[in-house]
Amino acid sequence: MITSVLVANRGEIACRVFRTCAELGIRTVAVYSDADENALHARVADVAVRLPGASPAETYLRGDLIVKAALAAGADAVHPGYGFLSENAGFARAVADAGLTWIGPPPEAIEAMASKTRAKELMGIEPLKAVTDKDLPVLVKAAAGGGGRGMRVVRELDELDAQLAAAGAEALSAFGDGEVFVEPYIEGGRHVEVQVMADAHGTVWALGTRDCSLQRRHQKVIEEAPAPGLTPELEASLREMAVRAARATDYRGAGTVEFLVADGTAHFLEMNTRLQVEHPVTEAVFGVDLVALQLRVAEGEPLGGEAPVTRGHSVEARLYAEDPAAGWAPQTGTLHRLSVPEAVRLDTGFTDGDPIGVHYDAMLAKVVAHAPTRAEALRKLAGALERAVVHGPVTNRELLVRSLRHPEFTAGGADTGFYDRHLAALTAPDPDPYAPLAAALADAHGRSRFGGWRNVASQPQVKHYRTEPDGTEHEVRYRHTRDGLAADGVGVVRATPALVVLEVDGVVRKFDVAVHGERVYVNGTALTALPRLPEPVARQEPGSLLAPMPGTVVRLAEGLAEGVTVAAGQPLVWLEAMKMEHRITAPASGTLTALHAAPGRQVEVGALLAVVQEDQS
């Protein structure tokens, strides 16, 4: 029987596994990098072991160090979580060779399915060997791992080599395996998957379907169970193929078989030989704890009986520290406050005050709703996210709320091109017009206690704010009077530093206000208080390429050096931030007159990377 589990992972999934272990009376062991020294997963575990370094290659991808940590901490089992080494057969063998219990499928099953190229061969599907114009568009895909990393859509044949290199580099950084392959890219398909759970006694459960079609950069954003709108025949076929895949590899534990559904036909994509990020929606509709079942199977116990039956509908949204309107650019900073209504489930690896760094994934949390019907689940989740308190870096919260209420999504059957079609509308600025006034009145409340109204009571006070992240500036005017604070066109019912109540056209509205440095949060609106006199702005030379985010320079374009000629739109510098690569391209055709970027260099947002002098001829 398992008594102590080390989770070879970090963040939200480590905390998730620890929660089940604690409920079962199992001692927990965390590993943490230097960047994660004070991370939540390291704090909540019974024991924590340091992995020296900050990058994944130095820490969470070092299977040898993780096995040593398990032995040193007295663990008798290892749970891999997802990502990192979770689908690494060599790591699974090393765990078993050390006399530890591996909470996952046999290494042979991982080898058969975790490599997507071998999985397709097992399912009778051949990857593309030689790509021609007739094959376009195609998808370049990492053979190992998942989460959208190491994936590129190629629509022009002359882009293929560059995208193969980029995908391979990203996969190597994320999973320690740079193998990539090419497959046809199916436009307008839905990403549908089947959760399987198998034991060592011949039982394989197919725990329904999930739809994960709302994606950005091939990484899931919103998931739900069961997948809506499937015919009974198609759903039965999906389950049958998933069970067949599991039995073909003598599978044990939790796994997910993924398909692309288009025109009523299911195309096999891959099998993920691990727990998925979106597993909570399956737990909700089947009333099971998948981590507890993983532990049970690892102990050699049977699943027992038939698979449970579904109840209701569940939807999950991934809350990311990123700006969808700025190309999904990841964001860093301090997470001052994160809370959601108790009616929904929150899985997170952060608490108030935690830093959001550049080394790992941008996901802050998963928010999950369950209800008797799909419509009720969507409404419940959208309402909870709208009421959530998220003070810190820019997030995709507003995008999630609008997505959950979008008519195409609520109708069911949205495909993977959803954000390609609707991103502009879903990210259009729509700030609360009264949020800046509420911020100013909350700030003025303290000043009025010291007699501010005596200083020419009829003269309005002026404050300026900028809405984040869209940058819209607002001028706010209010007055100190003998009766308190006042503003034109609205009634000031109450004004305190934390709460402002306004009457607008006969409707009383409440505004919760929180201040963190120069940033002011008013309900769901983030504002920056601007100084009375604009601060001088450092002038940049025309053609300057600035880092759009903090990160690491991973490579430069081949032959890039001062004095070379570049073309408009040509990729010049690749940055890695939060486990994703970002291309910095030439703003115009011309000559590279300065180059400050170098592989391995850490840069802050706004750092000067290079300068391109535009060709005026």
N, C-alpha and C positions, 0 to 999 in steps of 0.2 A: 504494500500500500504506500502511495506517495505521501510524504510528510513535509517536504520542503521543495518549493519550485523557484528556480531562477528564470526570469523572463529575459531572453536575449534580445531586448528591444528597449524602447524608450517611450515617453510621452503617453498619449491617450491609451494605446493598446496595452502598455505595461500596467497602467492603472486599472484598466478593465479586467485584465487577468487577475491582478492582485485582489480585486473586489470579490470575485468568485472564490478564490483560494481562502480569503479570510472567512467567508461564509461557511466553508467546508472545514475550517480549522487547520488549514495548511499554512505553514510558515512561508514567508515570501522573501526573495532575494532580488535586488535590483543591481544592474550595472549602469554606470553613468560616465560620460565623457567629462572633460574639464569644462566644456560649455554647458553641461547639464548638472554641474555640481549642486546647485540648489533647486533643481527641477522637481516638480511634484512627485514623479514616480520614484525618485531617489529618497524623497522625504517620507512617503507613505509605506514603503517596504519595511519589513522587520530588520533587514540587513541590506547594506549597499556596498558595492565594490567598485572602486575607481578604475576606469580604463584610460590611461594617460593619452592625452591628445584631444583634439576637437573635431577633426574631420571624420566622416564615416569610415574612410579607409584605415585610419589609425585606431579606431575604436569599435564601433558596432559591426564592422565587417571583419574583425579579427577573431575568427572562431577559436584560435588557440588560446587567446587571452580570456575569452568567455568561458571556455571549459575549465581553465585554471581557476577562474573566479568562482565557478560553481563548486568545485572541489574544496577550495579554501573556505567558502562560506558554509559548507556542510549541506548543500542542496543534494537531493537525490533524483531530481528531474529538471528538465529544461523545456520551457515553452518558447517557441521562436517568435510569436506574434505575427506580424505581416511586414513585408519589405525586408531590407537588409539580408540576413542569411536564412530567412524562413523557407526558401525553396532551394536550398543548397544541400545536395545529397552528401557531399563531403563533410559538411558540418554535422549533419545528422549521424553519419557514421562515427565521427570523432566523439560525439556525445555518448553514443552507445559503447564505443571502445573504452571510454573512461569509466564504464560501469554505471552510467546515469541513464535514467529513463527518458526517452525522446517522446515528447508529446506532439506527435505528428505522424504522417504516413511513413511507411518503410522507405529507406533510401532508394530502393529499386523503383518504387512507384514515383518518387520525386524525379528520378532520372528519366523515367518514361514520359512524365507529363509536365514537369516544371520547365523543361526545354520545349518551347512551343513548336520548334521544328520537328522534334521527335514525336511530340504529341500528335501533330498532324499526320505524320507518317503512320502512327499507330491507328489513327482513324481513317486511313486510306486517302489522305489529302497531300498532294505534292506542292511545296512552295515553288514560286516562280524562279527559274534558273537564269534565264536571259530575258531581260525586259526590253520590249520594243514599244514603239509609239502606239501600237494597237492595244497594249496592255494597260495604258494609262487611263485613269489615275491608279497609282499603286500606294501601298502603305509599307513603309520601312518600320520594322518592329524589332525590339529587343527579344532575343530568344529566352532570356531569363527575366524574372521579376515581373513587375506590373506597375499599376498606379499611373499610367500614362507616360512613364519615363522611357526614353529611348524609342519614341514613336514619331514618325514624320510622314505627312501626306505629300506625295510627289506628283505634280501635274505636268511637268515639263521634263523631258528625258535628260536635258543637259544639267538638271539640278540633282540627278540621282546620286552621283558620286559624292557630292558635298553633303547630301542628307544622310547617306550611309555613314560617312565619317562622323557627322554630328551625333547621329543616333547611337553609334558605337561608343563614342566618348562619354555620352551621358549615361548609357547603360553601365559602362565600366565603373563610373564614379558611384552610381547608385547601388549596384548589385555585385560589383567585383567581377563581372563577366561582360565583355564587350561584343559578344556574338550577336549579330542582327541578321534578319532575313527579309524577304520581300513577298508580299501577297497582294492579290487584287483588292482595291479599295471600293467597297460597295456604298454608293451614295444613297442617302435617304433610308438607311436601315435603322432598326431598333436594337439596342443592346439588351438582350434578355439572357438571364442566367438561372441555373438550377443549383440549389444548395444540396449537397449530399453529405451523409454521415454514415460511416461504415465501421463495423467492428471486426474482430478476428474470428468470429463464429459464423460468417457467411451472410450476415444481415447488412443490407444496404438500404438506407432511407433516402428517398428523394423528397426533400422538404420544400416543395413548391417552387415557384418562380419569383424572380425579382426583375424589375425593369430599371435599368441604369442608363437610360438614353440621354439624359441631360448632362452633357460633359463639356469641359473646356480643356483644350490641349490633350484630348484623349483621357482626361482624368475625370472621374465621376463627381458630380456636384449634388444631384438629387437622386435618391433611389427609393423604390417602393416595392411592396409585396402585398398581394400577388401582382404580377404583371397584368395590366388591364388590357382588355380587348382581344385576348387570344381565343381562338376557337378551341373547343374541347379536344378536337383531334390534334391540333398543333401542340397544345399543352401536354397531351399524353405522349406525343412523339418526343418532345424535349425531355421529359422525365425518363423515357425509355433510353434515349441516347446517353443521358447523364449516368444512369445506373450501369449501362453497358461499359462506359468509359471507366467507371470505378471498378467493376468486376474484372475488366481486362488487365488491370494492374495489381490485382489483389490489394485494393486500397483499404486503408484504415484511417479513421479520424475524420476531420472536417475537410471538405474540398468544395470547389465551385467549378461547374462546367459552364463556359460562356459561349453564347451564340450571337450571331447577327441575323435578325429576322427581317426579311424584305420580300414583299409580294407574297406573303403567306408561306415562305420557305425559310427554314432554319439552316444557317451556315455555321458549322463548328468553328470556333475561334481558338479556344485553348481551355485547359483545365488548370486552375490555380490550386496548388497542393498545400493550402493553408487556410486559415480563417480570413475572411474578407472584412474590409473596413465596414461594409454595409450589413454585417451580420445581425445588428439589432433589429432590423425590420422583420427578419425571419423569426427571431426570438419572440417578437411581439405577436405575430399572427399564429404561431404554433405553441406559444406558451412554454418555451423551453429555454434552458441556459446552455448555449452551444459550448461554452468553455467548460462547464461542468461535464458535458457529454464527452468532450475531448479527454478530460482527465479520467473519466470512467473507462473509456476505450483504452487509454494508455496503461491502465492498471490491469487490462485483460478481461474486464467485465463485458458481458453482452449488453447490447442496447435494449433488448427485450421487447417482444411483441411487435405490433404494427406501428408505423409512424403515426404521430399525433395528427389530428385534423386541424384545419385552419379555422381561425375566428377573426373576422373583421379585416381591416386593412391598416397598413402601417406605412409611413413615409418618413424618410430621413433626409436632412439637409446638412451639408458640410459647411461650416462657418470657417472661411479662410481669411487670413490677414493678407489681403491683396486688393488692388484697385481694378475692377473689371473694365472700367472705362479707359484705363491706361494700358491696355494690352495685358491685363491680368498681372500687372507688376506686383511682386510680393512686397510686403510692408514690414518694417521692423519698428521696435520701440517697446514701451512698457504697457502691459495690459493692466490698466488701473482697476477695472471692474468688469466682471462677467457674471451675469445671472440671468436665468430664464424662469418663467412661471413653473410651478411645481406640477402642472398638468402634463408636462412633457418630460422626456428622459434627456439628460445631458451627460454625454461622455466626453471628457476633456482631460488633458494633461497639464492644465494651467490653473492657477489660482490668482486672486487679485494681487497685483504688484509684481508678477513674474515678467521677466524680459522676453521679448520675441526676437530671436537672433537670426542669423543668416545661414546657419549650418544645416538646418533640417527643414522638413516639410512646413508649408505655410498654414496647415490646418490647425485652427484653434480648438475646435470642438465639433461634435456631431449632436444635432438636436433631432429627437425622434418622437413622433406622435403616433398614437394608435387609437382607432375608433371603429365603430360597427361598420361604417361604409367609407368608400374612398373619398366622397365629397366631404364628409365630416372630418376625416383625417387631414385632408388638405387645408380645410378651414382652420382646424385646431393648430396645425403647425405654423401656418401663415400668421395667425393671431399671436402665437407665442413668440415668434421671431420679431414681430412688430413691437411687442411689449418688452422684449429682452433689453437688458442694460449691457451695452458693449462700449466701454470707454477705453480707448487706446489707439493702436494703429488703425488705419482705414481697413474696412472689411467688406465682404460681399453681402452683408446682411440685407441691404435694400434690394439687391438683385434677387436674392432668394425669395423674399416676400412677393415681389412682382412676378417671379417665375411661377410660384405656387398658385397665383391668381390669374395667370395668363389664360385666355380662353382656349388656345391650342393645347396647352398642357392639361387643363381641367377636363377637356373633352376626352383625354386618353389617346395614347398612340403617338405622342410626339417622338420624333426621331433624333438621331445624333447631330443633325444639322440645326437644331433648335436655336442655339446661340448664334450661329452664323447668320441666321435670318433676323433675329430679334434683339441682338445685343444693344444696338443703338437706342432703341426704344426703352429697353429694360434698364439702361444706365443714364437716361436723360435726367439732368438735374431737376429736382422737384423739392427744394427746401421749404420748410415751414416759414411763411413770411413773417410770423410773429416771434420766431425763435430768437433773432437778434435783439428785439426789444426786451424779451424776457431776460436775456443774458445781461443787458445793460441795467435793467431795473434791479436784478439780483445784486449786481455789483454796486449799484448806487445805494442800496438799502443801508449798508454800513456807513457810508459817507453821510447820509442824512441825519444819523444819530449825533453827529458832531456839528449840527447847525448849518448844513449846506444850504438850507432854504433861505438863510439870511442874505446870502450873496446874490442880490438882484433876483428875486424870486421869479420874475416874469421872463428872465432870459433862459432860453432852452440850453440844456447840456447836450453835447454831441459826443457820440462814441462810434467807432468803426470796427466792423467785424468782417471776417472772410469765411465763407462757407467752405468746409472741407468735404470731399477732395476737389470739388469742381472749381474752386477759386473765386466764386462770385463775391464781390465786396458789397457791404451794406453800410449805410449811414443811419444811425439811430438818434432820434431827438426825444428828450424827455425833460420834465421840469420838477424841481423841488418846490413844494408849496407847503403852507402851514397845515394843510390837511394830509400831507404825505406826497408820494410820487404821483405824477400825472403824465399822460401822453395823449396826443391828439388822436381822435378817432376810436379810442378804446377806453374802457373803464379799468382802472387798476384796483382790483378788489383786494389783493394782498401781494406783498413783495417782501420776501426774506432771501437770505443768501442761497437757500436750497429749494425754495418753492415760490413761484410767481403764479398768481391767479388773475386772469384777464377776462373781461366781458367784451365780447366782440359780436356786434349785431344781436344782442340779447342772449348770446350763448356764452356760458361760463366755461373757460378752458383752463386746465392746470398744466403747468410747465415745471418739471423737475429739473433742477440746475445743479451741475457739479463742475468744479474747476480743478484742473490739473495743469499747473504752470500757466502757459499762455493759451492752452486749449480749454474751451468751455463746451460742455455737453448739455444740450437742452432737449429733453426727451430723446428722440432719435437723431437729432441734428448736431453735428460737430462744427464748432466755430473756433476761429483763432482771433483773439483780441489784437487789434492793430494799434501801433503807437500813434500818438497825435501827429508827429512829424515823421514822414517816411525815412527809414534808415537808408544810408547809401548802399547801392547794390554794386557788387563787384562786376565790372564789365568784362565780358568774355570776347575773345577774338572771334570774328565771323568764321563759321565753319567748325567751331569747337564741338567735339563729341564728348558729352558729359555722361557719367555713369547714372543711369536712371534709378538705381537702387544700390544699396551696399551689397558687396559680393566679392567673388574671387575671379580674377582673369584666368580662364582655363586655356585659351589658345588665341593666336592671332592668325589672320589670313596668311596663306603661304607667300613668302617673299615680301611681307609687309615691312617697310622701312621708310625712313624720311627720304623724300625725294621721288618716291614712286608715284605713278599715275593711277588714280582709282576712278571707278565709274559710279554714278549716282545709284544708290540702292545696293551697292556691293557690300556684303558682310565683311567687316574688318576685324572686329573684336568680339569674342564670346565671353560673357560673364556667367558664372554659376551662382545662383542665390536660391536658397531653400530647395535644393535638390533639382532645380530646373535650370536649363540653359537659356540664355537670352542673347540674341544677336544685336550688335551695334553696327549700323550700316552707314555708309558714306552719304551725307546729306545732299551732295552734288558731285558732279564730275569735276576732277581737278587734280591737284598735287598734294600729297601728304607732307605738310611742312613741319609737323611735330608729332612725336610718338612717345607717350609717357606710360602706356600700358605694357605689361610684361607678364608672361605666364607665371601663375603662382602669386601674383601681387594682390593683396587685399585692398579694396577701394571702398570709400564711403560714397553715399549718394551725392551727386554733383561733382565728383572728382573729375578732373580733366584727363581724358584718355588719349585724345589725339586731336589734331587740327587739320582740316582739309581746306586748302585755298582753292576756291572755285575758278574754273577755267572761264575767262571772260571772252574768249574768242568765239 
